[in-house]
Structure formats: structure tokens, C-alpha cells
């Protein structure tokens, strides 16, 4: 059995006086993929932010194994849209480390992922100039180029065509096979099928997590 790298224990969350999530329990081991499903508004994005440490839970706790590297692909990325970034610069951010320049290996990893996601020819284009699918592939590349131990991905292929979606699924499968832990929120049955386990958020108020 793989060692747990990420756990949520009796996690709950409230926005002001509204309870969104209640008593969520989740364990994710290295090399495993967990799909997070549920209707819109059931708190999937909120739970991913709690798991990533962006927002603290109002009840319970989230524990990540010390020393693990985590990459988050959020669903809403308006902040990065406001920056005058090119596609190449956007992807390179995933390899950024303070006080260190990008190495030859960093640049090779960036080039490899851009090639595999078919955005290498867009390297000098601004993010704001891209189609929805092109922009999404750039953001996926930024997340995957981090070579993280845990990937938390919110609807990663929602804007992609069938061909591009398959490329992303292949990359996610490779990362899991190499030992990465994944939590993927998705409405896509093919994407959910990549996971060994599915956690479904029931459409109650507040949402409850049910393992399927």
C-alpha cells in the first residue's frame, strides 16, 4: 500500500454563516489518483483549495507529508490573465525557484512539455491572445513542469478538444506511474476513470463526501 502524502480529516468549511463542506475525510497515497466529482456548487473547488493549503479549513485539518512539493491548477486564473506573460514565460514560472536562474534541465523540461501539449509554436504569444484551449494547455504545462509530488487539478481538460484531452490524460497517467499523487476534480467520465478512487460530493447543504 502506498504511503499517504495528503490527508483530510473531518474537514469542514464555512463562507461567513454558510457551511459549504462538512466532515470530509480523504487519503491520497503516492502514485495514486483520486477523482473528485459532484454537481456545480457542491464545493469541489473549495475542497481543492483546502487540500492545497490556499485556504485553511474552518473545521478539521489537512495534512501534507513534510517536504512534499505540491502543484495546483485552479479553475479560475484571472490573476495570471492580468499579467503580460507570453506562453513560454507562463510555463517557465513552473520551474521558478527564488535566487536561482533556470538551468539547462529546467529549459529542457519546459520545452518538452510545450512540445507534448502542442504549444511550442505559441511560445512568444501572449496568454491573453490565445483561444481557451490553447491557454488551458499553457496552464497545464505550467503545473506539470513543476515535477511535484502532489498535483491538485481543477477541471484540467474542460476547454480542450478530444485530441488534446487525450494528451493530457497520457501525461497524468505517466506522472502517477512515476509516483505522484493526484486529486482531479472533473465532470468528464473518462477523466474520472483515470482514478483508482472517486470521492463524490453530494448535493446537500452542506456537501458531504461519499467514496464510490
N, C-alpha and C positions, 0 to 999 in steps of 0.2 A: 504494500500500500504506500502511495506517495505521501511524503510529509506535507502537512498543511503549511501553506505560506500566507494564507489570508483567511481570517475567520470573522464572522459577525455573530455576536452573542446577545440575544434578546434585544435587538436594536429597534428603536423607535425614533420617530422624528415628527416635530410639530412646526408648522408655519403659524406664528402668532398663536391663536387659540384653536387652530385646526390641526388635528392629528392626521398625518399622511400615511405613516408606516407604523406598524405595531408588531412587536415580538418576532422580528426577522432573525432567523438563525441560518448561517451559511458557512460551509467549509470548502476551501478550494486548495487542492494539492498541486504540487509542481507537476507539470506535464499533463494536467487535466484541463478540460474546458467545461464551463458551466454556462448554460443559456438562461437568460432572464427574459421571461415572456409575460404578457399581460396587455390589456387594452390601454389605449392612451389615457393618461390621467391617473393611472394606478400607482405611480411613484417610481417607475423604473429608473429614470434619470436621477432622481433624488437619491435612490439607493446606490447607484454607481458613484455619485459624488461623495457619499458617506464612506464607501469602500476605498475610494482613492485618497481620502483624507482632505478633500477640498472643504467639506463641511463636517463639523462634529455632530454625532447623534445627540438627541436630547434625552435618550434613554439607552441603556446597554453600552456595549463597546465594540469597536472594530480593532482587530489586532493583525498587524502585518509582521512577518518574521523579520527580525533585525537584519539590516544590511541588504534587504531586497530592493531592487530597482523597479519602479512602477511607472508605466506609461498610460496616460489617459487620453482617449479620443472622445471628446464631448460631442453632443448633438448640435449644440448651439455654439458657434465660434465667431460671434460678431466682433469681439475684441481684435482678433487677428486680421479680420477683414479691413479694419480701420488703418492697419499699417501698410506702407507702400512696399510690400515684400514681393520679390519675384518667386517663382515656383522653386528655383534652386535654393534660394535663401530660406524659404519656408522649410524645406526638407532638412537643410543643414542645421537648423535650430535643434533638431532631434539629437545631434551629436555634440551640442554645445556643452562645454564644461568651463566654469569660471577660471580665469588666469591660464588658459591653455588654448593654443591655436589648433585648428583642425589638422589632424595628421594625414598622412597618405592613406592610411587604413580608413579613417573617417570618410575621406572623399571617395574612396573606392566603394564603401558601403552605401553612401548616398547615390552614387552613380548606378550601382547595381539595382537598388530598389526602384529608382526612377525608370530604369530600363524595363524592369519586370512589370511595372504598373503603367507602362506606355506613356510616360510624361517627360521623358528625357528631351524631346524636341520642344517642350514648353519651358525649359529651364529659365529663359530670360523674360518670360511673360509675367505680368503682374497677376497676383491671385484674383484681384477684382475684375480682371478681363476674361476670366475663364468661364466655361459653362459649369453647371452644377456638378456634373460627373467628373470633369477634369479637376475642379477644385477639391472634391472629395478624395480623389486619388492622391492628390498632393498632401492632404492632411493625414491620410492613412500611411503614406510613406514617411511622414514626419514621426508618427507614432512608432511604426515598426522599425525604423532605423535606429531606435534607441537601444535595441538588444536588451530589453528589460526582462526581469524575472516574472513580472505580473503585467498583463495587458488588460485594461478595462475599456471596453469599446461600446459606444452607444450608437446603435443603428449604423454600423460602419458602411454598409453597402446600399443604403436606402436610395441613393441618387444614381446608382450605377446600372448599366445595361448588363445583359446576361453574360457576355464575354468578360467584361471587367470584373463582374461579381465572382466568376469562377477563378480568375487570377488571385483575387483577394482571399478566397476560401483556401486556395492552394497554399498561400503564404501563411495563413493562420494555422493550417494543419501542420506545416513544417515547423513553425515555432513551438507548437505544443509537443510535437515529436522530439524536439530538441530540449524539452524540459520546462518551457514557460507555462505558467498558469494563466488561464484566460477566463474572463467573465464578459459575455457578449449579450447585450440587450438587443432583441430583434423581433420583428414581426414576420420574418422570412422563414418558412418551414425548413428550407434547405440549409439555411444558416444555423438554425436551432439543431438540426440533425448532426452538425459537427461536434456537438457536445455529448459528453458521457452522461450528464445530468441536466435536468431542466428545473428551474425554480420559477413557478408561476405566481404572479401577484394577482390575487383575487380582487375583483372589482367591488370590494366592500368599502365602508368608511369607518375606520382607516383600513388600508390594504393589508392583507395577510399573505405571507409567503407560504406556498404549498409546493413540496417537491413532487415531481412527476417521474 
